């Protein structure tokens, strides 16, 4: 892309000053189907002498292309062209002294835009020492000889993108490019296109049928995008509701539930190992149930539900011999004590003590009268 400055002479000062002190007007700022002279170095051409004159043609199909017109809306107005060549977000505050309007109109072979200069110094300069405007824009240069209405040219422009409108002292364009407060009379002339911006897109409203089609397409595209956005919003809402539901379902376990879960897991480990299944750290209780049952029953258990796996696991492990470990896993300390015989010595001693106490009491009763007689003697 090459940067161009297409100047528009403002010899007819037809603007006005608003109560706020702003300078407002309509200006013809670009012309189509004209040929302008540039130096080779201005176009970035290195295949010839830098000072060679290159005649550049601006065809109307490029000047009035939709994307080109869209770029002319709301351009910053500057005093002279900025040293950085282009105005952007980084230097806008420094260089912008006003702005072009949104209603971009094709006026015959010219481009008409409303301008509004808001900086006091720039307002004074536009009225006195900078009577001309110069468009700053980028475009692609297509080298190739041609002729338009008897005038030869060496290159033409395409992909024109406007960047700013500078108030300047000298003009490259002709005297037709000027500020004007009225539009040329259309009596006896072919109706000229009128371009207005609809949803940031230029629409030629001089032809009602064409304008209706373009606006209808814009509305359809907007409605389609809106429907897609609504669908995405609804999907996000459904997912949010599902997340909330799952979060509510996942509640912290009580200490009793944790103990029961640990006991269930330990029983599953004991049962699985007793039936010859190697238990890994990645296995949970359900996995151990399924592994044991499939190992014992084969393919016929492949379609079992988790509940069926659990029931089959209990049935299979019920045949496992009872050991201290399995009793401990069951959480029955009394049964464990009886199984291990830890109670046997205590029970035997208690029985012996009970028998000795009973015998002593009987002996005392039987000899009671003897003790009385002896004491009487």
C-alpha positions, 0 to 999 in steps of 0.5 A, spaced: 500 500 500 502 507 498 500 513 502 497 519 497 495 526 499 489 528 494 488 535 495 482 539 494 482 546 493 477 550 497 477 557 493 470 558 495 469 559 502 462 557 503 462 554 510 459 558 516 461 558 524 456 555 529 454 559 536 460 554 539 465 557 534 466 551 530 467 551 522 462 547 518 461 546 511 460 541 505 466 539 501 468 536 495 474 532 497 475 527 492 474 526 484 474 520 480 476 519 473 482 524 473 489 523 472 494 526 477 502 527 477 506 524 482 514 523 482 516 516 482 519 516 489 512 519 492 509 512 489 515 508 492 517 506 485 525 504 485 525 502 477 526 509 475 529 516 476 526 518 483 524 524 480 520 521 474 513 524 473 508 518 473 501 519 471 496 516 476 489 515 474 483 514 479 477 510 476 470 511 478 469 504 480 475 504 485 473 511 488 466 510 489 467 502 491 463 500 497 469 499 502 472 506 499 466 510 501 465 506 508 472 509 510 471 516 508 466 516 514 468 520 520 475 522 518 479 526 523 481 533 520 488 535 521 492 542 520 497 539 514 498 532 514 501 529 520 509 527 520 507 520 521 503 520 515 497 516 518 492 518 523 491 512 528 489 511 536 496 513 538 496 520 535 489 522 534 489 527 540 495 530 537 493 531 530 485 531 530 482 538 529 475 536 527 471 530 523 468 529 517 460 527 517 457 520 516 453 522 510 458 520 504 455 523 497 457 521 490 456 528 487 457 526 479 465 525 479 466 528 486 465 525 493 462 530 497 462 530 505 460 534 511 466 537 515 466 540 522 472 543 524 472 544 532 479 547 534 479 554 535 486 555 531 484 550 526 478 554 525 482 561 524 487 557 519 481 554 515 478 561 514 485 565 512 491 561 511 489 554 509 484 554 504 484 548 501 483 540 504 487 534 502 485 527 503 490 522 506 489 515 504 492 509 502 491 505 495 495 500 491 498 502 485 497 498 478 502 500 473 500 499 466 499 504 461 492 506 459 488 512 456 482 516 459 478 521 454 484 522 450 489 523 456 494 518 457 496 515 464 502 510 467 498 507 473 492 506 476 489 506 483 485 500 487 483 499 494 483 506 496 482 507 504 481 514 506 485 516 513 484 523 514 482 530 511 488 535 512 487 543 511 493 545 507 496 551 503 496 548 496 492 544 492 494 538 487 487 538 485 483 543 480 479 549 482 472 544 482 474 541 489 472 546 493 467 547 500 460 549 498 454 550 501 449 548 496 449 542 491 449 543 484 442 543 481 440 537 478 435 540 473 436 537 466 441 532 469 442 525 470 440 524 478 446 523 481 447 517 487 446 519 494 450 515 499 448 514 506 451 510 511 446 504 514 449 500 520 456 503 518 455 500 511 454 505 505 447 505 501 446 508 495 439 511 496 438 515 489 435 508 487 429 506 491 429 498 489 437 498 490 436 501 496 431 497 499 435 490 497 441 493 500 437 495 507 433 488 507 440 484 506 443 488 512 437 487 516 437 480 514 444 479 516 443 483 523 437 478 525 441 472 523 447 475 527 442 477 533 439 470 533 446 466 533 448 471 539 441 469 542 442 461 541 449 462 544 447 466 550 441 460 551 446 455 551 451 458 556 445 459 560 443 452 560 450 450 562 450 454 567 444 451 570 447 444 569 453 446 573 449 449 579 445 443 579 451 438 579 454 443 584 448 442 589 449 434 588 456 434 590 455 435 597 461 434 603 460 427 606 459 426 613 464 423 618 460 417 618 459 417 611 467 417 610 467 411 615 462 407 611 466 409 604 472 407 607 470 400 610 466 399 603 473 400 600 477 396 604 472 390 604 472 390 596 480 390 596 480 384 601 475 380 597 478 382 590 485 380 593 482 373 596 479 372 589 486 373 585 485 380 582 491 385 583 488 391 586 491 398 583 491 405 586 487 407 580 481 402 582 475 405 586 470 400 589 465 400 583 472 398 578 474 392 583 466 390 583 466 389 575 474 387 575 472 381 579 465 379 576 468 379 569 474 375 571 469 370 574 463 370 570 466 372 563 463 375 557 456 374 560 457 379 565 459 385 560 452 388 560 451 388 567 449 394 571 453 397 577 448 394 581 448 387 578 456 388 579 455 390 586 450 384 587 455 379 584 461 381 587 457 380 594 455 373 592 462 371 590 466 374 596 461 370 600 464 364 599 471 367 601 474 364 608 472 368 614 479 371 617 481 376 622 482 381 616 475 380 613 471 380 620 475 387 622 473 390 615 466 388 617 466 393 623 464 387 628 469 388 634 465 383 638 465 378 632 473 379 631 474 378 639 470 371 639 474 369 632 481 370 635 479 367 642 481 373 646 475 372 650 477 365 652 481 365 658 477 371 661 471 367 660 474 360 663 477 364 669 470 367 670 467 361 670 472 358 675 471 364 680 463 363 680 464 356 681 469 357 687 464 362 690 458 358 690 462 352 693 464 357 699 458 359 700 455 353 701 460 350 705 459 356 710 451 355 710 453 347 712 458 349 717 454 355 720 451 351 726 457 348 728 461 354 729 455 356 734 455 350 738 463 351 739 462 358 741 457 356 747 462 350 749 
